[in-house]
């Protein structure tokens, strides 16, 4: 079975789906107005992280405070 690994960044058409706008300038305006982080390349192409977008779309504002943290620790106190 072949598994396709998605890119770390949204594909060109995905910001249009999220924002409802085809024009990159309008996408940028929408993202800025709604508090989304994004990067523009030198060619003014829009870059949005896939994990970031998933968090934002689920209602979680990504921050250092809610960053994924290791939830278990290794207890070697009983090992001899």
PDB file with one MODEL, atoms N, CA, C and O in Angstrom:
MODEL        1
ATOM      1  N   UNK A   1       0.849  -1.172   0.000  1.00  0.00           N
ATOM      2  CA  UNK A   1       0.000   0.000   0.000  1.00  0.00           C
ATOM      3  C   UNK A   1       0.900   1.243   0.000  1.00  0.00           C
ATOM      4  O   UNK A   1       1.823   1.334   0.809  1.00  0.00           O
ATOM      5  N   UNK A   2       0.642   2.189  -0.892  1.00  0.00           N
ATOM      6  CA  UNK A   2       1.397   3.432  -0.956  1.00  0.00           C
ATOM      7  C   UNK A   2       0.693   4.503  -0.130  1.00  0.00           C
ATOM      8  O   UNK A   2      -0.511   4.724  -0.258  1.00  0.00           O
ATOM      9  N   UNK A   3       1.468   5.153   0.711  1.00  0.00           N
ATOM     10  CA  UNK A   3       0.949   6.239   1.535  1.00  0.00           C
ATOM     11  C   UNK A   3       1.574   7.530   1.054  1.00  0.00           C
ATOM     12  O   UNK A   3       2.795   7.623   0.921  1.00  0.00           O
ATOM     13  N   UNK A   4       0.760   8.508   0.798  1.00  0.00           N
ATOM     14  CA  UNK A   4       1.266   9.812   0.397  1.00  0.00           C
ATOM     15  C   UNK A   4       1.366  10.686   1.638  1.00  0.00           C
ATOM     16  O   UNK A   4       0.387  10.869   2.361  1.00  0.00           O
ATOM     17  N   UNK A   5       2.547  11.217   1.875  1.00  0.00           N
ATOM     18  CA  UNK A   5       2.774  12.091   3.019  1.00  0.00           C
ATOM     19  C   UNK A   5       2.478  13.522   2.576  1.00  0.00           C
ATOM     20  O   UNK A   5       3.082  14.010   1.620  1.00  0.00           O
ATOM     21  N   UNK A   6       1.557  14.195   3.259  1.00  0.00           N
ATOM     22  CA  UNK A   6       1.241  15.569   2.856  1.00  0.00           C
ATOM     23  C   UNK A   6       2.413  16.505   3.145  1.00  0.00           C
ATOM     24  O   UNK A   6       3.227  16.257   4.035  1.00  0.00           O
ATOM     25  N   UNK A   7       2.474  17.557   2.389  1.00  0.00           N
ATOM     26  CA  UNK A   7       3.503  18.579   2.581  1.00  0.00           C
ATOM     27  C   UNK A   7       3.321  19.232   3.953  1.00  0.00           C
ATOM     28  O   UNK A   7       2.226  19.230   4.515  1.00  0.00           O
ATOM     29  N   UNK A   8       4.400  19.783   4.473  1.00  0.00           N
ATOM     30  CA  UNK A   8       4.336  20.537   5.732  1.00  0.00           C
ATOM     31  C   UNK A   8       3.567  21.846   5.552  1.00  0.00           C
ATOM     32  O   UNK A   8       3.150  22.471   6.527  1.00  0.00           O
ATOM     33  N   UNK A   9       3.384  22.253   4.293  1.00  0.00           N
ATOM     34  CA  UNK A   9       2.723  23.515   3.994  1.00  0.00           C
ATOM     35  C   UNK A   9       1.459  23.265   3.177  1.00  0.00           C
ATOM     36  O   UNK A   9       1.363  22.273   2.455  1.00  0.00           O
ATOM     37  N   UNK A  10       0.495  24.170   3.297  1.00  0.00           N
ATOM     38  CA  UNK A  10      -0.725  24.051   2.520  1.00  0.00           C
ATOM     39  C   UNK A  10      -0.403  24.198   1.037  1.00  0.00           C
ATOM     40  O   UNK A  10       0.459  24.989   0.652  1.00  0.00           O
ATOM     41  N   UNK A  11      -1.106  23.428   0.211  1.00  0.00           N
ATOM     42  CA  UNK A  11      -0.977  23.545  -1.241  1.00  0.00           C
ATOM     43  C   UNK A  11      -1.604  24.870  -1.676  1.00  0.00           C
ATOM     44  O   UNK A  11      -2.379  25.471  -0.931  1.00  0.00           O
ATOM     45  N   UNK A  12      -1.268  25.316  -2.874  1.00  0.00           N
ATOM     46  CA  UNK A  12      -1.724  26.625  -3.368  1.00  0.00           C
ATOM     47  C   UNK A  12      -3.230  26.818  -3.303  1.00  0.00           C
ATOM     48  O   UNK A  12      -3.690  27.930  -3.045  1.00  0.00           O
ATOM     49  N   UNK A  13      -4.014  25.763  -3.530  1.00  0.00           N
ATOM     50  CA  UNK A  13      -5.470  25.921  -3.544  1.00  0.00           C
ATOM     51  C   UNK A  13      -6.082  25.904  -2.138  1.00  0.00           C
ATOM     52  O   UNK A  13      -7.218  26.345  -1.965  1.00  0.00           O
ATOM     53  N   UNK A  14      -5.364  25.413  -1.147  1.00  0.00           N
ATOM     54  CA  UNK A  14      -5.939  25.288   0.196  1.00  0.00           C
ATOM     55  C   UNK A  14      -6.222  26.625   0.885  1.00  0.00           C
ATOM     56  O   UNK A  14      -7.270  26.749   1.519  1.00  0.00           O
ATOM     57  N   UNK A  15      -5.351  27.627   0.797  1.00  0.00           N
ATOM     58  CA  UNK A  15      -5.725  28.924   1.385  1.00  0.00           C
ATOM     59  C   UNK A  15      -6.978  29.517   0.741  1.00  0.00           C
ATOM     60  O   UNK A  15      -7.746  30.214   1.404  1.00  0.00           O
ATOM     61  N   UNK A  16      -7.186  29.242  -0.548  1.00  0.00           N
ATOM     62  CA  UNK A  16      -8.399  29.723  -1.218  1.00  0.00           C
ATOM     63  C   UNK A  16      -9.632  29.062  -0.610  1.00  0.00           C
ATOM     64  O   UNK A  16     -10.664  29.711  -0.435  1.00  0.00           O
ATOM     65  N   UNK A  17      -9.529  27.787  -0.291  1.00  0.00           N
ATOM     66  CA  UNK A  17     -10.648  27.072   0.335  1.00  0.00           C
ATOM     67  C   UNK A  17     -10.934  27.640   1.716  1.00  0.00           C
ATOM     68  O   UNK A  17     -12.095  27.817   2.086  1.00  0.00           O
ATOM     69  N   UNK A  18      -9.897  27.926   2.474  1.00  0.00           N
ATOM     70  CA  UNK A  18     -10.062  28.446   3.841  1.00  0.00           C
ATOM     71  C   UNK A  18     -10.623  29.863   3.827  1.00  0.00           C
ATOM     72  O   UNK A  18     -11.549  30.180   4.573  1.00  0.00           O
ATOM     73  N   UNK A  19     -10.055  30.713   2.972  1.00  0.00           N
ATOM     74  CA  UNK A  19     -10.429  32.136   2.986  1.00  0.00           C
ATOM     75  C   UNK A  19     -11.648  32.461   2.137  1.00  0.00           C
ATOM     76  O   UNK A  19     -12.348  33.439   2.401  1.00  0.00           O
ATOM     77  N   UNK A  20     -11.904  31.646   1.119  1.00  0.00           N
ATOM     78  CA  UNK A  20     -12.988  31.944   0.194  1.00  0.00           C
ATOM     79  C   UNK A  20     -12.572  32.876  -0.926  1.00  0.00           C
ATOM     80  O   UNK A  20     -13.408  33.300  -1.724  1.00  0.00           O
ATOM     81  N   UNK A  21     -11.286  33.202  -0.993  1.00  0.00           N
ATOM     82  CA  UNK A  21     -10.779  34.116  -2.019  1.00  0.00           C
ATOM     83  C   UNK A  21      -9.744  33.424  -2.894  1.00  0.00           C
ATOM     84  O   UNK A  21      -8.923  32.651  -2.401  1.00  0.00           O
ATOM     85  N   UNK A  22      -9.785  33.703  -4.194  1.00  0.00           N
ATOM     86  CA  UNK A  22      -8.810  33.159  -5.133  1.00  0.00           C
ATOM     87  C   UNK A  22      -7.552  34.026  -5.212  1.00  0.00           C
ATOM     88  O   UNK A  22      -6.446  33.502  -5.351  1.00  0.00           O
ATOM     89  N   UNK A  23      -7.714  35.332  -5.125  1.00  0.00           N
ATOM     90  CA  UNK A  23      -6.583  36.255  -5.263  1.00  0.00           C
ATOM     91  C   UNK A  23      -5.709  36.194  -4.013  1.00  0.00           C
ATOM     92  O   UNK A  23      -6.215  36.342  -2.900  1.00  0.00           O
ATOM     93  N   UNK A  24      -4.410  35.979  -4.181  1.00  0.00           N
ATOM     94  CA  UNK A  24      -3.507  35.930  -3.024  1.00  0.00           C
ATOM     95  C   UNK A  24      -3.573  37.181  -2.147  1.00  0.00           C
ATOM     96  O   UNK A  24      -3.459  37.081  -0.926  1.00  0.00           O
ATOM     97  N   UNK A  25      -3.756  38.347  -2.748  1.00  0.00           N
ATOM     98  CA  UNK A  25      -3.826  39.578  -1.945  1.00  0.00           C
ATOM     99  C   UNK A  25      -5.030  39.551  -1.010  1.00  0.00           C
ATOM    100  O   UNK A  25      -4.943  40.028   0.121  1.00  0.00           O
ATOM    101  N   UNK A  26      -6.149  39.001  -1.467  1.00  0.00           N
ATOM    102  CA  UNK A  26      -7.343  38.894  -0.624  1.00  0.00           C
ATOM    103  C   UNK A  26      -7.170  37.804   0.434  1.00  0.00           C
ATOM    104  O   UNK A  26      -7.652  37.946   1.558  1.00  0.00           O
ATOM    105  N   UNK A  27      -6.482  36.714   0.075  1.00  0.00           N
ATOM    106  CA  UNK A  27      -6.179  35.656   1.042  1.00  0.00           C
ATOM    107  C   UNK A  27      -5.337  36.229   2.175  1.00  0.00           C
ATOM    108  O   UNK A  27      -5.610  35.977   3.349  1.00  0.00           O
ATOM    109  N   UNK A  28      -4.319  36.997   1.819  1.00  0.00           N
ATOM    110  CA  UNK A  28      -3.445  37.624   2.819  1.00  0.00           C
ATOM    111  C   UNK A  28      -4.252  38.552   3.712  1.00  0.00           C
ATOM    112  O   UNK A  28      -4.082  38.552   4.931  1.00  0.00           O
ATOM    113  N   UNK A  29      -5.128  39.342   3.107  1.00  0.00           N
ATOM    114  CA  UNK A  29      -5.970  40.256   3.881  1.00  0.00           C
ATOM    115  C   UNK A  29      -6.848  39.473   4.870  1.00  0.00           C
ATOM    116  O   UNK A  29      -6.960  39.852   6.035  1.00  0.00           O
ATOM    117  N   UNK A  30      -7.468  38.383   4.403  1.00  0.00           N
ATOM    118  CA  UNK A  30      -8.329  37.573   5.253  1.00  0.00           C
ATOM    119  C   UNK A  30      -7.529  36.943   6.390  1.00  0.00           C
ATOM    120  O   UNK A  30      -7.943  36.992   7.549  1.00  0.00           O
ATOM    121  N   UNK A  31      -6.378  36.350   6.055  1.00  0.00           N
ATOM    122  CA  UNK A  31      -5.548  35.710   7.083  1.00  0.00           C
ATOM    123  C   UNK A  31      -5.115  36.721   8.136  1.00  0.00           C
ATOM    124  O   UNK A  31      -5.184  36.433   9.331  1.00  0.00           O
ATOM    125  N   UNK A  32      -4.671  37.896   7.714  1.00  0.00           N
ATOM    126  CA  UNK A  32      -4.249  38.935   8.656  1.00  0.00           C
ATOM    127  C   UNK A  32      -5.406  39.375   9.546  1.00  0.00           C
ATOM    128  O   UNK A  32      -5.252  39.502  10.761  1.00  0.00           O
ATOM    129  N   UNK A  33      -6.559  39.605   8.937  1.00  0.00           N
ATOM    130  CA  UNK A  33      -7.746  40.049   9.683  1.00  0.00           C
ATOM    131  C   UNK A  33      -8.181  39.011  10.722  1.00  0.00           C
ATOM    132  O   UNK A  33      -8.688  39.374  11.784  1.00  0.00           O
ATOM    133  N   UNK A  34      -7.989  37.738  10.424  1.00  0.00           N
ATOM    134  CA  UNK A  34      -8.419  36.664  11.321  1.00  0.00           C
ATOM    135  C   UNK A  34      -7.300  36.128  12.216  1.00  0.00           C
ATOM    136  O   UNK A  34      -7.468  35.093  12.861  1.00  0.00           O
ATOM    137  N   UNK A  35      -6.171  36.818  12.260  1.00  0.00           N
ATOM    138  CA  UNK A  35      -5.109  36.491  13.201  1.00  0.00           C
ATOM    139  C   UNK A  35      -4.256  35.282  12.839  1.00  0.00           C
ATOM    140  O   UNK A  35      -3.645  34.675  13.719  1.00  0.00           O
ATOM    141  N   UNK A  36      -4.205  34.926  11.565  1.00  0.00           N
ATOM    142  CA  UNK A  36      -3.394  33.782  11.129  1.00  0.00           C
ATOM    143  C   UNK A  36      -1.972  34.227  10.860  1.00  0.00           C
ATOM    144  O   UNK A  36      -1.736  35.338  10.385  1.00  0.00           O
ATOM    145  N   UNK A  37      -1.023  33.351  11.167  1.00  0.00           N
ATOM    146  CA  UNK A  37       0.380  33.566  10.832  1.00  0.00           C
ATOM    147  C   UNK A  37       0.645  32.969   9.457  1.00  0.00           C
ATOM    148  O   UNK A  37       0.116  31.908   9.123  1.00  0.00           O
ATOM    149  N   UNK A  38       1.451  33.637   8.673  1.00  0.00           N
ATOM    150  CA  UNK A  38       1.817  33.153   7.340  1.00  0.00           C
ATOM    151  C   UNK A  38       3.137  33.792   6.958  1.00  0.00           C
ATOM    152  O   UNK A  38       3.600  34.726   7.612  1.00  0.00           O
ATOM    153  N   UNK A  39       3.736  33.286   5.900  1.00  0.00           N
ATOM    154  CA  UNK A  39       4.986  33.822   5.383  1.00  0.00           C
ATOM    155  C   UNK A  39       4.796  34.058   3.896  1.00  0.00           C
ATOM    156  O   UNK A  39       4.114  33.288   3.219  1.00  0.00           O
ATOM    157  N   UNK A  40       5.397  35.117   3.395  1.00  0.00           N
ATOM    158  CA  UNK A  40       5.404  35.368   1.959  1.00  0.00           C
ATOM    159  C   UNK A  40       6.804  35.097   1.433  1.00  0.00           C
ATOM    160  O   UNK A  40       7.795  35.553   2.003  1.00  0.00           O
ATOM    161  N   UNK A  41       6.872  34.352   0.342  1.00  0.00           N
ATOM    162  CA  UNK A  41       8.165  34.106  -0.294  1.00  0.00           C
ATOM    163  C   UNK A  41       8.591  35.370  -1.031  1.00  0.00           C
ATOM    164  O   UNK A  41       7.838  36.342  -1.101  1.00  0.00           O
ATOM    165  N   UNK A  42       9.789  35.350  -1.572  1.00  0.00           N
ATOM    166  CA  UNK A  42      10.277  36.481  -2.350  1.00  0.00           C
ATOM    167  C   UNK A  42       9.397  36.768  -3.558  1.00  0.00           C
ATOM    168  O   UNK A  42       9.325  37.906  -4.023  1.00  0.00           O
ATOM    169  N   UNK A  43       8.728  35.737  -4.065  1.00  0.00           N
ATOM    170  CA  UNK A  43       7.818  35.888  -5.200  1.00  0.00           C
ATOM    171  C   UNK A  43       6.397  36.212  -4.743  1.00  0.00           C
ATOM    172  O   UNK A  43       5.461  36.175  -5.542  1.00  0.00           O
ATOM    173  N   UNK A  44       6.236  36.530  -3.450  1.00  0.00           N
ATOM    174  CA  UNK A  44       4.948  36.852  -2.834  1.00  0.00           C
ATOM    175  C   UNK A  44       3.970  35.692  -2.860  1.00  0.00           C
ATOM    176  O   UNK A  44       2.757  35.896  -2.909  1.00  0.00           O
ATOM    177  N   UNK A  45       4.502  34.460  -2.828  1.00  0.00           N
ATOM    178  CA  UNK A  45       3.651  33.277  -2.682  1.00  0.00           C
ATOM    179  C   UNK A  45       3.363  33.074  -1.207  1.00  0.00           C
ATOM    180  O   UNK A  45       4.233  33.275  -0.360  1.00  0.00           O
ATOM    181  N   UNK A  46       2.155  32.681  -0.911  1.00  0.00           N
ATOM    182  CA  UNK A  46       1.690  32.505   0.459  1.00  0.00           C
ATOM    183  C   UNK A  46       2.103  31.141   0.989  1.00  0.00           C
ATOM    184  O   UNK A  46       1.905  30.125   0.323  1.00  0.00           O
ATOM    185  N   UNK A  47       2.679  31.116   2.190  1.00  0.00           N
ATOM    186  CA  UNK A  47       3.066  29.867   2.857  1.00  0.00           C
ATOM    187  C   UNK A  47       2.357  29.815   4.207  1.00  0.00           C
ATOM    188  O   UNK A  47       2.500  30.716   5.032  1.00  0.00           O
ATOM    189  N   UNK A  48       1.582  28.736   4.420  1.00  0.00           N
ATOM    190  CA  UNK A  48       0.906  28.501   5.709  1.00  0.00           C
ATOM    191  C   UNK A  48       1.233  27.074   6.123  1.00  0.00           C
ATOM    192  O   UNK A  48       1.093  26.149   5.323  1.00  0.00           O
ATOM    193  N   UNK A  49       1.662  26.888   7.352  1.00  0.00           N
ATOM    194  CA  UNK A  49       1.980  25.563   7.862  1.00  0.00           C
ATOM    195  C   UNK A  49       0.735  24.695   7.997  1.00  0.00           C
ATOM    196  O   UNK A  49      -0.315  25.171   8.429  1.00  0.00           O
ATOM    197  N   UNK A  50       0.852  23.432   7.631  1.00  0.00           N
ATOM    198  CA  UNK A  50      -0.282  22.500   7.674  1.00  0.00           C
ATOM    199  C   UNK A  50      -0.751  22.249   9.111  1.00  0.00           C
ATOM    200  O   UNK A  50      -1.951  22.302   9.378  1.00  0.00           O
ATOM    201  N   UNK A  51       0.164  21.979  10.032  1.00  0.00           N
ATOM    202  CA  UNK A  51      -0.225  21.721  11.427  1.00  0.00           C
ATOM    203  C   UNK A  51      -0.847  22.979  12.029  1.00  0.00           C
ATOM    204  O   UNK A  51      -1.850  22.906  12.738  1.00  0.00           O
ATOM    205  N   UNK A  52      -0.239  24.137  11.736  1.00  0.00           N
ATOM    206  CA  UNK A  52      -0.774  25.408  12.219  1.00  0.00           C
ATOM    207  C   UNK A  52      -2.215  25.595  11.731  1.00  0.00           C
ATOM    208  O   UNK A  52      -3.093  25.962  12.511  1.00  0.00           O
ATOM    209  N   UNK A  53      -2.455  25.342  10.441  1.00  0.00           N
ATOM    210  CA  UNK A  53      -3.799  25.497   9.880  1.00  0.00           C
ATOM    211  C   UNK A  53      -4.785  24.546  10.552  1.00  0.00           C
ATOM    212  O   UNK A  53      -5.917  24.929  10.847  1.00  0.00           O
ATOM    213  N   UNK A  54      -4.361  23.318  10.792  1.00  0.00           N
ATOM    214  CA  UNK A  54      -5.250  22.359  11.465  1.00  0.00           C
ATOM    215  C   UNK A  54      -5.629  22.841  12.855  1.00  0.00           C
ATOM    216  O   UNK A  54      -6.787  22.729  13.258  1.00  0.00           O
ATOM    217  N   UNK A  55      -4.663  23.375  13.588  1.00  0.00           N
ATOM    218  CA  UNK A  55      -4.960  23.896  14.927  1.00  0.00           C
ATOM    219  C   UNK A  55      -5.916  25.082  14.848  1.00  0.00           C
ATOM    220  O   UNK A  55      -6.895  25.146  15.591  1.00  0.00           O
ATOM    221  N   UNK A  56      -5.636  26.007  13.960  1.00  0.00           N
ATOM    222  CA  UNK A  56      -6.494  27.186  13.829  1.00  0.00           C
ATOM    223  C   UNK A  56      -7.919  26.792  13.432  1.00  0.00           C
ATOM    224  O   UNK A  56      -8.886  27.343  13.958  1.00  0.00           O
ATOM    225  N   UNK A  57      -8.045  25.853  12.518  1.00  0.00           N
ATOM    226  CA  UNK A  57      -9.368  25.441  12.073  1.00  0.00           C
ATOM    227  C   UNK A  57     -10.133  24.660  13.138  1.00  0.00           C
ATOM    228  O   UNK A  57     -11.359  24.557  13.081  1.00  0.00           O
ATOM    229  N   UNK A  58      -9.406  24.112  14.106  1.00  0.00           N
ATOM    230  CA  UNK A  58     -10.075  23.391  15.193  1.00  0.00           C
ATOM    231  C   UNK A  58     -10.352  24.303  16.388  1.00  0.00           C
ATOM    232  O   UNK A  58     -10.875  23.853  17.407  1.00  0.00           O
ATOM    233  N   UNK A  59     -10.002  25.579  16.262  1.00  0.00           N
ATOM    234  CA  UNK A  59     -10.289  26.538  17.322  1.00  0.00           C
ATOM    235  C   UNK A  59      -9.190  26.689  18.352  1.00  0.00           C
ATOM    236  O   UNK A  59      -9.397  27.315  19.391  1.00  0.00           O
ATOM    237  N   UNK A  60      -8.024  26.124  18.081  1.00  0.00           N
ATOM    238  CA  UNK A  60      -6.897  26.224  19.009  1.00  0.00           C
ATOM    239  C   UNK A  60      -5.923  27.255  18.476  1.00  0.00           C
ATOM    240  O   UNK A  60      -5.411  27.109  17.366  1.00  0.00           O
ATOM    241  N   UNK A  61      -5.662  28.295  19.250  1.00  0.00           N
ATOM    242  CA  UNK A  61      -4.686  29.308  18.849  1.00  0.00           C
ATOM    243  C   UNK A  61      -3.299  28.776  19.198  1.00  0.00           C
ATOM    244  O   UNK A  61      -2.952  28.699  20.377  1.00  0.00           O
ATOM    245  N   UNK A  62      -2.498  28.408  18.195  1.00  0.00           N
ATOM    246  CA  UNK A  62      -1.169  27.856  18.471  1.00  0.00           C
ATOM    247  C   UNK A  62      -0.305  28.845  19.245  1.00  0.00           C
ATOM    248  O   UNK A  62      -0.240  30.030  18.916  1.00  0.00           O
ATOM    249  N   UNK A  63       0.361  28.331  20.286  1.00  0.00           N
ATOM    250  CA  UNK A  63       1.261  29.159  21.087  1.00  0.00           C
ATOM    251  C   UNK A  63       2.272  28.247  21.766  1.00  0.00           C
ATOM    252  O   UNK A  63       2.156  27.022  21.721  1.00  0.00           O
ATOM    253  N   UNK A  64       3.251  28.858  22.387  1.00  0.00           N
ATOM    254  CA  UNK A  64       4.251  28.083  23.123  1.00  0.00           C
ATOM    255  C   UNK A  64       3.588  27.370  24.294  1.00  0.00           C
ATOM    256  O   UNK A  64       4.003  26.267  24.652  1.00  0.00           O
ATOM    257  N   UNK A  65       2.569  27.971  24.896  1.00  0.00           N
ATOM    258  CA  UNK A  65       1.913  27.388  26.064  1.00  0.00           C
ATOM    259  C   UNK A  65       1.184  26.082  25.727  1.00  0.00           C
ATOM    260  O   UNK A  65       1.131  25.179  26.562  1.00  0.00           O
ATOM    261  N   UNK A  66       0.623  25.968  24.521  1.00  0.00           N
ATOM    262  CA  UNK A  66      -0.093  24.736  24.180  1.00  0.00           C
ATOM    263  C   UNK A  66       0.680  23.879  23.191  1.00  0.00           C
ATOM    264  O   UNK A  66       0.111  23.036  22.497  1.00  0.00           O
ATOM    265  N   UNK A  67       1.961  24.103  23.139  1.00  0.00           N
ATOM    266  CA  UNK A  67       2.839  23.295  22.297  1.00  0.00           C
ATOM    267  C   UNK A  67       2.828  21.851  22.799  1.00  0.00           C
ATOM    268  O   UNK A  67       2.706  21.611  24.000  1.00  0.00           O
ATOM    269  N   UNK A  68       2.953  20.905  21.892  1.00  0.00           N
ATOM    270  CA  UNK A  68       2.959  19.502  22.276  1.00  0.00           C
ATOM    271  C   UNK A  68       4.159  19.240  23.179  1.00  0.00           C
ATOM    272  O   UNK A  68       5.299  19.549  22.831  1.00  0.00           O
ATOM    273  N   UNK A  69       3.882  18.675  24.325  1.00  0.00           N
ATOM    274  CA  UNK A  69       4.945  18.384  25.286  1.00  0.00           C
ATOM    275  C   UNK A  69       4.951  16.896  25.588  1.00  0.00           C
ATOM    276  O   UNK A  69       3.930  16.219  25.464  1.00  0.00           O
ATOM    277  N   UNK A  70       6.099  16.402  25.980  1.00  0.00           N
ATOM    278  CA  UNK A  70       6.201  15.003  26.359  1.00  0.00           C
ATOM    279  C   UNK A  70       5.413  14.807  27.639  1.00  0.00           C
ATOM    280  O   UNK A  70       5.618  15.537  28.609  1.00  0.00           O
ATOM    281  N   UNK A  71       4.511  13.830  27.657  1.00  0.00           N
ATOM    282  CA  UNK A  71       3.615  13.653  28.800  1.00  0.00           C
ATOM    283  C   UNK A  71       4.046  12.525  29.732  1.00  0.00           C
ATOM    284  O   UNK A  71       3.430  12.324  30.778  1.00  0.00           O
ATOM    285  N   UNK A  72       5.080  11.797  29.376  1.00  0.00           N
ATOM    286  CA  UNK A  72       5.523  10.727  30.249  1.00  0.00           C
ATOM    287  C   UNK A  72       7.015  10.873  30.527  1.00  0.00           C
ATOM    288  O   UNK A  72       7.761  11.470  29.751  1.00  0.00           O
ATOM    289  N   UNK A  73       7.417  10.312  31.648  1.00  0.00           N
ATOM    290  CA  UNK A  73       8.834  10.310  31.994  1.00  0.00           C
ATOM    291  C   UNK A  73       9.257   8.886  32.316  1.00  0.00           C
ATOM    292  O   UNK A  73       8.437   8.050  32.696  1.00  0.00           O
ATOM    293  N   UNK A  74      10.489   8.634  32.165  1.00  0.00           N
ATOM    294  CA  UNK A  74      11.041   7.312  32.427  1.00  0.00           C
ATOM    295  C   UNK A  74      11.477   7.242  33.887  1.00  0.00           C
ATOM    296  O   UNK A  74      12.342   8.002  34.323  1.00  0.00           O
ATOM    297  N   UNK A  75      10.876   6.327  34.635  1.00  0.00           N
ATOM    298  CA  UNK A  75      11.196   6.155  36.055  1.00  0.00           C
ATOM    299  C   UNK A  75      12.120   4.945  36.180  1.00  0.00           C
ATOM    300  O   UNK A  75      11.691   3.803  36.018  1.00  0.00           O
ATOM    301  N   UNK A  76      13.383   5.209  36.468  1.00  0.00           N
ATOM    302  CA  UNK A  76      14.365   4.147  36.630  1.00  0.00           C
ATOM    303  C   UNK A  76      14.696   3.858  38.087  1.00  0.00           C
ATOM    304  O   UNK A  76      15.672   3.166  38.377  1.00  0.00           O
ATOM    305  N   UNK A  77      13.893   4.381  39.001  1.00  0.00           N
ATOM    306  CA  UNK A  77      14.188   4.232  40.417  1.00  0.00           C
ATOM    307  C   UNK A  77      14.153   2.787  40.895  1.00  0.00           C
ATOM    308  O   UNK A  77      14.786   2.474  41.903  1.00  0.00           O
ATOM    309  N   UNK A  78      13.451   1.909  40.224  1.00  0.00           N
ATOM    310  CA  UNK A  78      13.353   0.496  40.668  1.00  0.00           C
ATOM    311  C   UNK A  78      14.258  -0.440  39.861  1.00  0.00           C
ATOM    312  O   UNK A  78      14.243  -1.653  40.071  1.00  0.00           O
ATOM    313  N   UNK A  79      15.018   0.105  38.968  1.00  0.00           N
ATOM    314  CA  UNK A  79      15.909  -0.721  38.148  1.00  0.00           C
ATOM    315  C   UNK A  79      17.206  -0.955  38.904  1.00  0.00           C
ATOM    316  O   UNK A  79      17.792  -0.032  39.469  1.00  0.00           O
ATOM    317  N   UNK A  80      17.654  -2.245  38.903  1.00  0.00           N
ATOM    318  CA  UNK A  80      18.910  -2.568  39.584  1.00  0.00           C
ATOM    319  C   UNK A  80      19.919  -3.026  38.616  1.00  0.00           C
ATOM    320  O   UNK A  80      21.044  -3.344  39.000  1.00  0.00           O
TER     321      UNK A  80
ENDMDL
END
